[in-house]
Amino acid sequence: MRQYDRGIDQFQKTLELDPNYGRPHEWLGYAYEKKGMQKETIAEWSRALNLSGANEEASMLDHAYALRLRGGGGGPGAKTTRTIQ
């Protein structure tokens, strides 16, 4: 039996103790993903990436999700461009 709600509750309690610990954000994202909660999934994975120092990857994840919400690609074979500063 899957207990995603219980897991979500436990990860949230862990984050109350230390919101700057990245691993619970990652696993909370996985639990949200299993429940079909895309917005929450991306938010937690983005936090986990930012906390690990992968800020650029977090930004790209946020951008890809925003494109997907607008119906702008994001599926297999979708072409993307990246600006190098």
SULNOR-V237730 format. One record per helix or strand of 3 or more residues. SS is the DSSP state (~ for helix, > for strand). FROM is the first residue (numbers start at 0). TO is the last residue. Records with the same first field share a line. If there is no record, write none. Layout:
BEGIN
SS=FROM-TO ; FROM-TO
END
This chain:
BEGIN
~=3-16 ; 21-33 ; 37-50 ; 54-68
END
